[in-house]
């Protein structure tokens, strides 16, 4: 006997598959570096932070495909890249295990509402489980109501009691006495 929860789950899975026919997610390769750079600039523009993008193509290539500092998933609709997710591992002293930190997720504006964002999160969750991660974390700008609603729909909780702090490169050098 199949219980109702399983039936609903199966129906939801079928709906997701039907909604995203022709959409695939794959691991980025070195030849995708220009595309990754384009999507980084797109998310920076969306977040009103274009002036903070300071890398050059060689640095991006080196960090992603030589040093392996982060990984990138690309989402394709009928062979055209329509979204990306850039992630890396962090570590939680409380959980005692690595976590998966999502730095950027961006789907082209005209491709939103098709389930692609959820498909990215599903794939990231699969990676987190495969790699025995204790958490998935990311940050979201307070004004980004559509993204906040989306994250809440996934069951994510906003950590409102925490404040993110940052030292820019010049402040790091100043603190280091350089």
Backbone as a chain_set.jsonl record, in Angstrom:
{"seq": "XXXXXXXXXXXXXXXXXXXXXXXXXXXXXXXXXXXXXXXXXXXXXXXXXXXXXXXXXXXXXXXXXXXXXXXXXXXXXXXXXXXXXXXXXXXXXXXXXXXXXXXXXXXXXXXXXXXXXXXXXXXXXXXXXXXXXXXXXXXXXXXXXXXXXXXXXXXXXXXXXXXXXXXXXXXXXXXXXX", "coords": {"N": [[0.841, -1.177, 0.0], [0.598, 2.183, -0.864], [1.341, 5.165, 0.76], [-0.327, 8.38, 1.302], [1.471, 10.533, 1.447], [3.683, 9.634, -0.016], [2.494, 9.43, -2.526], [1.862, 12.129, -3.08], [4.448, 13.133, -3.089], [5.556, 11.763, -5.283], [3.898, 12.765, -7.32], [4.627, 15.458, -7.2], [7.315, 15.244, -7.979], [6.988, 14.339, -10.618], [5.694, 16.572, -11.717], [7.734, 18.469, -11.496], [9.649, 17.343, -13.2], [8.237, 17.47, -15.622], [7.886, 20.233, -15.876], [10.484, 21.059, -16.286], [11.511, 19.947, -18.596], [14.016, 19.387, -20.974], [15.877, 20.793, -19.573], [19.017, 20.715, -18.095], [21.554, 20.033, -15.666], [24.944, 20.528, -15.227], [28.395, 19.894, -14.347], [30.688, 22.546, -14.455], [33.252, 23.108, -16.893], [36.721, 23.79, -17.794], [36.595, 25.158, -20.283], [34.292, 26.593, -20.016], [34.741, 28.963, -18.754], [34.47, 31.692, -19.634], [31.7, 31.904, -19.848], [30.955, 31.481, -17.185], [32.1, 33.769, -16.056], [30.485, 35.703, -17.303], [28.005, 35.176, -16.085], [28.632, 35.715, -13.422], [29.012, 38.462, -13.601], [26.405, 39.171, -14.312], [24.888, 38.462, -11.995], [26.09, 40.175, -10.179], [25.339, 42.642, -11.224], [22.532, 42.451, -10.927], [22.417, 42.416, -8.148], [23.203, 44.942, -7.633], [25.946, 45.486, -7.404], [28.029, 45.687, -9.188], [30.43, 47.128, -9.318], [32.067, 45.832, -7.554], [33.132, 43.603, -8.713], [36.151, 42.478, -9.535], [37.964, 40.706, -10.625], [40.066, 39.178, -13.17], [39.954, 37.376, -16.306], [42.005, 35.409, -16.339], [42.616, 35.096, -13.628], [40.165, 34.166, -12.608], [39.941, 31.721, -14.02], [42.247, 30.4, -13.022], [41.65, 30.217, -10.236], [39.311, 28.659, -10.226], [39.827, 26.361, -11.849], [42.48, 25.536, -11.649], [43.513, 25.947, -9.01], [41.249, 25.037, -7.746], [39.385, 26.272, -5.967], [36.691, 26.689, -5.805], [33.591, 25.324, -7.043], [31.508, 24.965, -9.947], [28.214, 24.764, -11.101], [26.405, 24.462, -14.092], [23.367, 25.362, -15.563], [21.455, 24.232, -18.207], [19.21, 24.977, -20.793], [17.85, 23.318, -23.332], [20.472, 23.122, -24.387], [21.522, 25.698, -24.1], [23.123, 27.849, -21.817], [21.483, 28.874, -18.959], [21.615, 29.447, -16.322], [23.548, 29.48, -13.245], [25.461, 28.052, -10.539], [27.676, 28.706, -7.989], [29.842, 27.236, -5.739], [31.423, 26.133, -2.653], [33.379, 24.418, -0.119], [32.943, 24.871, 3.37], [33.552, 24.901, 6.928], [32.099, 23.669, 9.89], [32.466, 24.239, 13.248], [30.664, 23.595, 15.191], [29.055, 21.531, 14.164], [31.036, 19.858, 13.391], [31.83, 19.037, 10.912], [32.408, 19.39, 7.362], [30.737, 21.855, 5.367], [28.461, 22.843, 2.747], [28.839, 25.692, 0.974], [27.005, 28.026, -0.665], [27.876, 30.336, -2.876], [26.984, 31.872, -5.083], [23.932, 31.923, -6.883], [22.254, 32.035, -9.84], [19.722, 32.588, -12.132], [18.743, 33.304, -15.401], [16.686, 36.141, -15.841], [14.409, 35.962, -17.564], [14.009, 33.262, -17.552], [13.149, 32.442, -15.131], [10.934, 30.985, -12.639], [10.394, 28.505, -13.657], [11.198, 26.309, -12.309], [13.906, 25.919, -12.267], [15.681, 27.022, -10.378], [15.001, 25.529, -8.104], [15.755, 23.038, -9.046], [18.533, 23.395, -9.211], [19.078, 23.668, -6.438], [18.283, 21.134, -5.561], [20.205, 19.511, -6.83], [22.529, 20.55, -5.615], [21.975, 19.806, -2.972], [22.081, 17.033, -3.259], [24.818, 16.743, -3.836], [25.853, 17.706, -1.419], [24.944, 15.708, 0.345], [26.229, 13.432, -0.755], [28.862, 14.121, -0.177], [28.92, 14.159, 2.515], [28.205, 16.471, 3.987], [27.42, 18.654, 6.677], [25.803, 20.86, 6.638], [24.123, 23.277, 4.542], [24.757, 26.468, 3.412], [24.178, 29.967, 2.732], [24.13, 33.417, 1.745], [21.825, 36.149, 1.54], [20.721, 39.133, 0.121], [19.028, 41.568, 2.065], [16.94, 43.002, 0.831], [16.071, 41.417, -1.223], [13.402, 40.16, -1.85], [12.007, 38.234, -3.584], [13.9, 36.109, -3.735], [14.214, 35.465, -1.028], [11.637, 34.522, -0.396], [11.618, 32.292, -2.079], [13.714, 30.726, -0.94], [12.609, 30.216, 1.568], [10.471, 28.652, 0.759], [11.78, 26.324, 0.214], [12.3, 25.359, 2.677], [14.342, 26.487, 4.059], [15.937, 28.391, 6.654], [16.174, 31.732, 7.692], [18.953, 33.187, 9.216], [18.585, 35.334, 11.29], [19.675, 36.302, 13.609], [22.35, 36.556, 13.268], [25.088, 38.491, 12.015], [26.745, 39.262, 9.072], [30.172, 39.803, 8.599], [32.888, 41.626, 7.11], [36.193, 41.97, 5.868], [37.772, 43.902, 3.533], [40.212, 43.487, 0.858], [42.147, 45.569, 1.035], [41.782, 46.364, 3.685], [42.482, 44.043, 5.013], [45.218, 43.908, 4.412], [46.029, 46.248, 5.677], [45.443, 45.623, 8.359], [47.202, 43.507, 8.675], [49.51, 44.874, 8.665], [50.809, 45.511, 6.337]], "CA": [[0.0, 0.0, 0.0], [1.341, 3.438, -0.948], [0.643, 6.166, 1.564], [-0.618, 9.635, 0.6], [2.669, 11.356, 1.371], [4.472, 9.155, -1.146], [1.786, 9.786, -3.756], [2.084, 13.558, -3.3], [5.857, 13.313, -3.431], [5.725, 11.305, -6.657], [3.254, 13.737, -8.2], [5.468, 16.659, -7.232], [8.481, 14.937, -8.792], [6.561, 14.309, -12.015], [5.453, 17.953, -12.136], [9.031, 19.12, -11.669], [10.237, 16.81, -14.429], [7.487, 17.984, -16.763], [8.145, 21.666, -15.977], [11.853, 21.382, -16.675], [11.987, 19.138, -19.721], [15.005, 20.109, -21.757], [16.796, 21.477, -18.658], [20.003, 19.829, -17.477], [22.586, 20.668, -14.844], [26.225, 19.833, -15.375], [29.57, 20.514, -13.735], [31.406, 23.408, -15.398], [34.566, 22.691, -17.359], [37.57, 24.957, -18.065], [36.148, 25.909, -21.462], [33.111, 27.374, -19.635], [35.167, 30.084, -17.91], [33.877, 32.953, -20.105], [30.28, 31.857, -19.482], [30.895, 31.692, -15.731], [32.362, 35.19, -15.857], [29.285, 36.451, -17.711], [26.972, 35.004, -15.062], [29.06, 36.452, -12.227], [28.696, 39.876, -13.851], [24.943, 39.324, -14.285], [24.39, 38.477, -10.615], [26.588, 41.41, -9.554], [24.467, 43.721, -11.705], [21.241, 42.262, -10.263], [22.579, 42.764, -6.731], [23.672, 46.338, -7.586], [27.31, 45.42, -6.87], [28.936, 45.493, -10.325], [31.735, 47.736, -9.049], [32.866, 44.952, -6.696], [33.714, 42.53, -9.526], [37.488, 42.99, -9.874], [38.826, 39.651, -11.151], [40.234, 39.09, -14.619], [39.68, 36.016, -16.789], [43.079, 34.493, -15.935], [42.457, 34.828, -12.194], [38.986, 33.313, -12.449], [40.325, 30.4, -14.504], [43.199, 29.83, -12.07], [40.986, 29.908, -8.967], [38.313, 27.594, -10.389], [40.237, 25.141, -12.545], [43.839, 25.145, -11.276], [43.532, 25.869, -7.546], [40.001, 24.361, -7.331], [38.863, 26.969, -4.779], [35.232, 26.587, -5.837], [33.054, 24.544, -8.15], [30.393, 25.633, -10.602], [27.219, 24.017, -11.86], [25.735, 25.237, -15.13], [22.06, 24.863, -15.96], [21.231, 24.466, -19.63], [17.9, 24.721, -21.381], [18.059, 22.977, -24.742], [21.86, 23.367, -24.764], [21.933, 27.075, -23.814], [23.285, 28.089, -20.381], [20.481, 29.83, -18.466], [21.829, 29.683, -14.902], [24.758, 28.898, -12.668], [25.622, 28.028, -9.083], [29.076, 28.605, -7.601], [29.849, 26.768, -4.349], [32.667, 25.584, -2.113], [33.193, 23.852, 1.215], [33.373, 25.552, 4.586], [33.61, 23.947, 8.03], [31.378, 24.074, 11.096], [33.0, 23.693, 14.495], [29.535, 23.08, 15.974], [28.641, 20.25, 13.582], [32.24, 19.036, 13.296], [31.963, 18.537, 9.542], [32.364, 20.42, 6.331], [29.435, 22.249, 4.847], [28.459, 23.333, 1.378], [28.506, 27.111, 0.977], [26.587, 28.51, -1.976], [28.287, 31.735, -3.04], [26.102, 32.521, -6.054], [22.968, 31.188, -7.703], [21.598, 33.006, -10.715], [18.996, 32.1, -13.307], [18.345, 34.441, -16.227], [15.382, 36.693, -15.455], [13.336, 35.451, -18.422], [13.892, 31.809, -17.365], [12.717, 32.172, -13.756], [9.584, 30.468, -12.477], [10.274, 27.229, -14.372], [11.704, 25.238, -11.462], [15.346, 25.759, -12.431], [16.325, 27.298, -9.089], [14.783, 24.36, -7.252], [16.587, 21.961, -9.591], [19.897, 23.665, -8.739], [19.17, 23.335, -5.013], [18.205, 19.676, -5.442], [21.523, 18.974, -7.185], [23.457, 20.936, -4.547], [21.672, 18.957, -1.813], [22.633, 15.707, -3.564], [26.272, 16.851, -3.658], [26.096, 17.831, 0.027], [24.742, 14.382, 0.941], [27.319, 12.578, -1.243], [30.121, 14.53, 0.452], [28.694, 14.113, 3.967], [28.177, 17.826, 4.545], [26.476, 18.825, 7.776], [24.957, 22.034, 6.403], [24.232, 24.121, 3.347], [24.55, 27.857, 3.824], [24.364, 31.027, 1.753], [23.598, 34.694, 2.208], [20.894, 36.791, 0.619], [20.507, 40.544, 0.444], [17.756, 41.775, 2.771], [15.907, 43.556, -0.049], [15.761, 40.472, -2.295], [12.197, 39.447, -1.41], [11.713, 37.01, -4.344], [14.816, 35.034, -3.337], [13.881, 35.075, 0.347], [10.43, 33.684, -0.476], [12.032, 31.03, -2.688], [14.471, 29.95, 0.045], [11.651, 29.762, 2.58], [9.678, 27.563, 0.167], [12.621, 25.124, 0.272], [12.444, 24.963, 4.072], [15.515, 27.147, 4.645], [15.669, 29.368, 7.708], [17.054, 32.891, 7.742], [19.635, 33.316, 10.507], [18.481, 36.775, 11.538], [20.451, 36.69, 14.791], [23.743, 36.668, 12.866], [25.463, 39.56, 11.099], [27.935, 38.938, 8.29], [31.215, 40.823, 8.669], [33.842, 41.48, 6.015], [37.361, 42.827, 5.685], [38.186, 43.942, 2.135], [41.639, 43.195, 0.712], [42.963, 46.661, 1.569], [41.675, 46.332, 5.154], [43.28, 42.886, 5.444], [46.623, 44.334, 4.339], [46.228, 47.247, 6.732], [45.461, 44.903, 9.63], [48.428, 42.702, 8.696], [50.656, 45.773, 8.731], [51.508, 45.518, 5.031]], "C": [[0.894, 1.251, 0.0], [0.603, 4.476, -0.121], [0.518, 7.489, 0.803], [0.607, 10.523, 0.449], [3.523, 10.938, 0.18], [3.81, 9.509, -2.471], [2.019, 11.258, -4.08], [3.526, 13.819, -3.727], [6.084, 12.913, -4.885], [5.075, 12.263, -7.644], [4.106, 14.986, -8.321], [6.696, 16.422, -8.105], [8.117, 14.93, -10.275], [6.308, 15.715, -12.538], [6.773, 18.675, -12.381], [9.674, 18.636, -12.962], [9.546, 17.386, -15.661], [7.796, 19.468, -16.981], [9.541, 21.966, -16.506], [12.391, 20.44, -17.751], [12.939, 19.978, -20.558], [16.008, 20.865, -20.906], [17.716, 20.451, -18.029], [20.991, 20.664, -16.665], [23.847, 19.837, -14.988], [27.32, 20.603, -14.657], [30.287, 21.34, -14.799], [32.788, 22.842, -15.693], [35.406, 23.934, -17.663], [37.109, 25.795, -19.26], [34.892, 26.753, -21.194], [33.462, 28.667, -18.895], [34.541, 31.413, -18.349], [32.397, 33.022, -19.744], [30.106, 32.097, -17.989], [31.111, 33.172, -15.421], [31.164, 36.048, -16.215], [28.208, 36.355, -16.644], [27.354, 35.691, -13.746], [28.744, 37.935, -12.406], [27.189, 40.121, -13.821], [24.408, 39.361, -12.856], [24.871, 39.734, -9.892], [25.731, 42.603, -9.971], [23.102, 43.649, -11.016], [21.302, 42.714, -8.804], [23.097, 44.19, -6.533], [25.087, 46.437, -7.0], [28.342, 45.245, -7.987], [30.33, 46.037, -10.068], [32.629, 46.861, -8.174], [33.497, 43.785, -7.455], [35.053, 43.033, -10.06], [38.421, 41.926, -10.469], [39.024, 39.831, -12.652], [40.061, 37.622, -15.01], [40.731, 35.012, -16.326], [42.955, 34.121, -14.462], [41.28, 33.896, -11.953], [39.311, 31.879, -12.87], [41.226, 29.697, -13.491], [42.498, 29.38, -10.785], [40.013, 28.738, -9.094], [38.9, 26.284, -10.9], [41.684, 24.713, -12.308], [43.904, 24.937, -9.765], [42.306, 25.149, -6.972], [39.432, 24.948, -6.037], [37.348, 26.874, -4.673], [34.848, 25.73, -7.031], [31.841, 25.27, -8.705], [29.51, 24.602, -11.294], [26.623, 24.962, -12.892], [24.417, 24.564, -15.467], [21.806, 25.237, -17.405], [19.804, 24.117, -20.01], [18.131, 24.516, -22.869], [19.455, 23.384, -25.231], [22.374, 24.772, -24.52], [22.026, 27.282, -22.306], [22.325, 29.197, -19.956], [20.646, 30.115, -16.973], [23.12, 29.043, -14.43], [24.683, 28.93, -11.15], [27.107, 27.825, -8.805], [29.112, 28.283, -6.114], [31.226, 26.249, -3.961], [32.375, 25.035, -0.724], [33.7, 24.803, 2.292], [33.424, 24.495, 5.689], [32.868, 24.515, 9.223], [32.011, 23.418, 12.316], [31.879, 23.103, 15.345], [29.103, 21.704, 15.477], [29.832, 19.296, 13.49], [32.444, 18.429, 11.924], [31.988, 19.711, 8.567], [30.915, 20.708, 5.961], [29.582, 22.649, 3.397], [27.99, 24.781, 1.431], [28.211, 27.544, -0.452], [26.91, 29.996, -2.062], [27.328, 32.481, -3.96], [25.173, 31.506, -6.698], [22.256, 32.233, -8.536], [20.975, 32.277, -11.891], [18.568, 33.336, -14.087], [16.913, 34.85, -15.908], [14.241, 36.061, -16.259], [13.125, 33.943, -18.286], [13.432, 31.443, -15.957], [11.275, 31.682, -13.729], [9.35, 29.14, -13.178], [10.785, 26.05, -13.548], [13.205, 25.054, -11.534], [16.098, 26.017, -11.122], [16.197, 26.117, -8.146], [15.629, 23.185, -7.736], [18.052, 22.152, -9.184], [20.037, 23.261, -7.274], [19.099, 21.83, -4.793], [19.574, 19.065, -5.752], [22.562, 19.321, -6.124], [23.235, 20.091, -3.295], [22.208, 17.544, -2.036], [24.15, 15.699, -3.361], [26.611, 16.913, -2.172], [25.943, 16.481, 0.726], [25.884, 13.449, 0.534], [28.627, 12.863, -0.505], [30.023, 14.619, 1.972], [28.795, 15.493, 4.623], [27.117, 17.913, 5.636], [25.495, 19.959, 7.562], [25.12, 22.52, 4.968], [23.926, 25.532, 3.813], [24.795, 28.792, 2.653], [23.843, 32.309, 2.376], [22.7, 35.263, 1.118], [20.72, 38.236, 1.066], [19.115, 40.741, 1.031], [16.633, 42.259, 1.871], [15.431, 42.572, -1.114], [14.584, 39.57, -1.917], [11.879, 38.206, -2.245], [12.612, 35.839, -3.944], [14.516, 34.546, -1.93], [12.666, 34.162, 0.354], [10.766, 32.312, -1.063], [12.761, 30.155, -1.672], [13.554, 29.416, 1.141], [10.811, 28.61, 2.041], [10.447, 26.245, 0.163], [12.753, 24.58, 1.688], [13.655, 25.579, 4.746], [15.073, 28.174, 5.683], [16.675, 30.506, 7.608], [17.654, 33.022, 9.133], [19.704, 34.794, 10.877], [19.279, 37.232, 12.754], [21.942, 36.848, 14.483], [23.92, 37.873, 11.946], [26.733, 39.132, 10.383], [28.903, 40.113, 8.357], [32.231, 40.56, 7.565], [34.995, 42.46, 6.181], [37.718, 42.767, 4.205], [39.7, 43.721, 2.068], [42.508, 44.309, 1.284], [42.92, 46.699, 3.093], [42.458, 45.15, 5.733], [44.76, 43.273, 5.48], [46.947, 45.338, 5.442], [46.34, 46.563, 8.093], [46.746, 44.082, 9.783], [49.685, 43.563, 8.783], [51.445, 45.834, 7.441], [51.134, 46.726, 4.201]], "O": [[1.836, 1.344, 0.787], [-0.606, 4.655, -0.27], [1.178, 7.69, -0.216], [0.764, 11.195, -0.571], [4.03, 11.788, -0.552], [4.495, 9.851, -3.435], [2.336, 11.602, -5.219], [3.784, 14.628, -4.618], [6.732, 13.643, -5.636], [5.645, 12.543, -8.699], [4.288, 15.515, -9.417], [7.08, 17.294, -8.884], [8.864, 15.46, -11.098], [6.666, 16.027, -13.674], [6.912, 19.407, -13.361], [10.19, 19.442, -13.737], [10.207, 17.748, -16.634], [7.95, 19.915, -18.117], [9.761, 23.015, -17.112], [13.591, 20.171, -17.804], [12.679, 21.154, -20.814], [16.902, 21.517, -21.445], [17.261, 19.44, -17.494], [21.223, 21.839, -16.947], [23.821, 18.61, -14.886], [27.193, 21.799, -14.394], [30.471, 20.876, -15.924], [33.406, 22.187, -14.853], [34.853, 25.029, -17.777], [37.226, 27.02, -19.236], [34.479, 27.537, -22.048], [32.566, 29.388, -18.457], [34.118, 32.19, -17.493], [31.897, 34.085, -19.375], [29.211, 32.834, -17.575], [30.385, 33.754, -14.615], [30.856, 37.012, -15.514], [27.561, 37.355, -16.33], [26.483, 36.192, -13.037], [28.266, 38.589, -11.479], [26.743, 41.17, -13.354], [23.566, 40.2, -12.534], [24.138, 40.297, -9.079], [25.435, 43.474, -9.153], [22.577, 44.67, -10.571], [20.359, 43.317, -8.291], [23.394, 44.6, -5.411], [25.39, 47.335, -6.216], [29.422, 44.706, -7.746], [31.313, 45.472, -10.548], [33.827, 47.124, -8.062], [34.312, 43.055, -6.892], [35.094, 43.904, -10.928], [39.57, 42.237, -10.786], [38.264, 40.535, -13.317], [40.026, 36.74, -14.152], [40.391, 33.887, -15.96], [43.163, 32.967, -14.09], [41.385, 32.945, -11.179], [38.988, 30.933, -12.153], [40.996, 28.539, -13.145], [42.737, 28.271, -10.307], [39.899, 27.921, -8.181], [38.513, 25.211, -10.437], [42.074, 23.625, -12.731], [44.305, 23.871, -9.299], [42.336, 24.7, -5.826], [39.046, 24.213, -5.128], [36.788, 26.968, -3.58], [35.664, 25.45, -7.909], [31.223, 26.086, -8.021], [29.992, 23.696, -11.974], [26.366, 26.129, -12.597], [24.356, 23.346, -15.636], [21.924, 26.4, -17.79], [19.266, 23.089, -19.597], [18.556, 25.43, -23.575], [19.61, 23.917, -26.33], [23.564, 25.023, -24.715], [21.095, 26.925, -21.583], [22.34, 30.299, -20.504], [19.909, 30.926, -16.412], [23.705, 28.194, -15.103], [23.948, 29.721, -10.559], [27.721, 26.89, -9.318], [28.485, 28.975, -5.314], [32.073, 25.968, -4.81], [31.262, 25.17, -0.214], [34.739, 25.447, 2.144], [33.344, 23.303, 5.396], [32.989, 25.699, 9.534], [32.084, 22.192, 12.406], [32.126, 22.198, 16.142], [28.817, 20.813, 16.277], [29.662, 18.077, 13.509], [33.145, 17.427, 11.779], [31.642, 20.844, 8.901], [30.01, 19.912, 6.21], [30.693, 22.778, 2.883], [26.879, 25.065, 1.879], [29.063, 27.44, -1.334], [26.282, 30.814, -1.391], [26.907, 33.595, -3.65], [25.571, 30.385, -7.014], [21.717, 33.203, -8.003], [21.616, 31.46, -12.553], [18.084, 34.305, -13.503], [16.039, 34.001, -15.728], [13.222, 35.671, -15.689], [12.169, 33.401, -18.84], [13.335, 30.261, -15.626], [10.5, 31.922, -14.655], [8.207, 28.695, -13.281], [10.804, 24.918, -14.03], [13.739, 24.126, -10.925], [17.048, 25.303, -10.802], [17.155, 25.743, -7.47], [16.158, 22.424, -6.926], [18.735, 21.183, -8.852], [21.0, 22.59, -6.904], [19.79, 21.304, -3.92], [20.048, 18.199, -5.017], [23.389, 18.48, -5.77], [24.195, 19.704, -2.63], [22.731, 16.925, -1.109], [24.7, 14.761, -2.785], [27.545, 16.253, -1.717], [26.734, 16.15, 1.609], [26.446, 12.753, 1.38], [29.406, 11.948, -0.24], [30.943, 15.101, 2.632], [29.401, 15.646, 5.683], [26.048, 17.314, 5.525], [24.462, 20.019, 8.23], [26.102, 22.222, 4.287], [22.948, 25.762, 4.524], [25.517, 28.462, 1.711], [23.19, 32.28, 3.419], [22.805, 34.908, -0.055], [20.588, 38.515, 2.258], [18.142, 40.156, 0.555], [15.47, 41.949, 2.131], [14.478, 42.865, -1.836], [14.753, 38.371, -1.693], [11.505, 37.187, -1.664], [12.143, 34.707, -3.827], [14.558, 33.344, -1.667], [12.663, 33.138, 1.036], [10.258, 31.292, -0.597], [12.461, 28.967, -1.554], [13.715, 28.28, 1.587], [10.475, 27.689, 2.786], [9.845, 25.172, 0.114], [13.256, 23.475, 1.888], [13.97, 25.234, 5.885], [13.986, 28.745, 5.596], [17.876, 30.278, 7.46], [16.928, 32.973, 10.126], [20.76, 35.42, 10.784], [19.533, 38.426, 12.911], [22.713, 37.236, 15.36], [23.014, 38.229, 11.194], [27.689, 38.689, 11.019], [28.509, 41.268, 8.195], [32.414, 39.422, 7.134], [34.809, 43.611, 6.576], [37.944, 41.68, 3.674], [40.386, 43.762, 3.09], [43.505, 44.029, 1.95], [43.92, 47.033, 3.728], [43.028, 45.251, 6.819], [45.461, 42.999, 6.454], [48.011, 45.278, 6.06], [47.226, 46.885, 8.884], [47.302, 43.976, 10.876], [50.79, 43.047, 8.954], [52.628, 46.173, 7.452], [51.627, 46.884, 3.084]]}, "num_chains": 1, "name": "protein.A"}
